[in-house]
Amino acid sequence: MRELFNKAGPPPEAIINPPKPVTYTLSAQERLRRFWREKILGFRITYASARGKACHANQRVIAGAVEMYNVDKGNTMTTLLHTDATTPSGVLITGLYLKSPVIPVETDCEYRSYGNLTDNGIVYCTQHGATPEYRSALITVTGLKPHSAYQEDEPGFAVAVLAISLFLTAIVLLAFFLKKRKPAGGEQPE
């Protein structure tokens, strides 16, 4: 990655801080929401992280097709145009390196390249960024910091849920204790 950074310059903002970052690990809040929607309410919906993961899979497919193209054609594709992989008249489709045009997972997804694709360039999306391996390697090499919105977990939410559940447990135990308590010696049960 250091060689890519030295040759291509600083990476685009969409790689380091994508507008729609893809989370591979779920926060406690997201796990609770999914449990509530799927198990309690019975809803199945498409999550943004699933769309982002599909976008990263598309990037890997495009990168593989570009690599095969460059092996066959003698390293002639140095950059990637969005239309090369997503339209029927694209170079990768007409050359049969892709069976069909890649369908972006969201309407605003646009696939681009960073660096020279014949050497060590990468394919990324303007909305979801690069795959996690490339993104973390570029962050390490460049020293750039991602936005705080891309943090891994929210421990404050987990602590709040734990405190509420302990409070409710204490109330239930107290109610159970008061109900089972025997009446005092002089009192008559009703």
GIGICOR-V481247 format. One record per residue. SS is DSSP state (h for helix, s for strand, l for the rest). OMEGA is omega in radians with two decimals (NA if undefined). D_FIRST is the distance of its C-alpha to the first C-alpha in whole Angstrom. Layout:
ss = [SS SS]
omega = [OMEGA OMEGA]
d_first = [D_FIRST D_FIRST]
This chain:
ss = [l h h h h h h h l l l l h h h h l l l l l l l l l l l h h h h h h h h h h h h h h l l l l l l h h h h h h h h h h h h h h h h h h h h h h h h h h l l l l l l l l h h h h h l l l l h h h h l l l l l l l l l l l l l l l l s s s s l l l l l l l s s s s l l l s l l h h h h h h h h h h h l l l l l h h h l l l l h h h h h h h h h h h h h h h h h h h h h h h h h h l l l l l l l l l l]
omega = [3.14 3.12 3.09 3.14 -3.14 -3.11 -3.01 -3.12 -3.11 -3.12 3.09 3.14 -3.11 3.10 -3.08 -3.12 -3.12 3.11 3.12 -3.08 -3.13 3.11 3.12 3.05 -3.08 3.05 3.13 -3.14 3.13 3.09 3.13 3.11 -3.13 3.10 -3.13 -3.09 -3.02 -3.03 -3.08 -3.09 3.12 3.13 2.99 3.14 3.07 -3.12 3.14 3.14 3.10 3.09 3.12 3.11 3.09 3.10 3.10 3.07 3.07 3.13 3.12 3.12 3.14 3.13 3.09 3.12 3.11 3.12 3.10 3.11 -3.11 3.08 -3.10 -3.00 3.07 3.06 -3.14 3.14 -3.12 3.10 -3.13 2.97 -3.14 -3.10 3.13 -3.07 -3.00 3.11 3.14 3.13 3.14 -3.08 -3.10 3.14 3.14 3.08 3.12 3.03 2.97 -3.14 -3.13 3.12 3.07 3.13 3.11 -3.06 3.06 -3.05 -3.11 3.05 3.06 -3.09 -3.14 3.10 3.06 -3.10 -3.12 -3.08 3.07 -3.10 -3.13 3.12 -3.12 3.06 3.12 3.11 -3.13 3.14 -3.04 3.12 3.13 3.10 -3.05 -3.13 -3.14 -3.11 -3.11 3.10 3.12 3.09 3.13 -3.09 -3.05 -3.08 3.12 -3.11 3.05 3.09 -3.13 3.12 -3.09 -3.11 -3.02 -3.01 -3.14 -3.08 3.14 3.13 3.13 3.12 3.13 3.12 3.12 3.14 3.13 -3.13 3.07 3.11 3.13 3.09 3.12 3.12 -3.14 3.12 3.11 3.12 3.11 3.13 -3.12 3.14 -3.10 -3.10 -3.14 3.12 -3.14 -3.03 -3.06 -3.06 3.08 3.07 -3.08 NA]
d_first = [0 4 5 5 6 9 10 10 11 11 11 14 16 17 13 14 17 19 22 23 21 21 22 22 24 28 29 33 34 32 34 37 37 36 39 41 41 40 43 45 46 45 42 39 37 33 31 28 26 27 26 23 22 24 22 18 20 21 18 17 20 19 16 18 21 19 18 21 22 20 22 25 25 23 20 22 20 17 17 19 22 23 26 25 24 27 30 32 32 28 27 26 29 31 29 30 26 27 30 31 29 26 28 26 27 28 30 27 24 23 20 17 14 11 10 12 13 14 11 8 9 10 13 15 18 19 21 19 16 13 13 13 11 8 10 10 6 6 10 9 7 9 12 14 16 17 21 23 24 21 23 23 27 30 32 35 36 36 38 41 41 42 45 46 47 48 50 52 52 54 56 57 58 60 62 63 64 66 68 68 70 74 76 78 82 84 82 83 80 80]
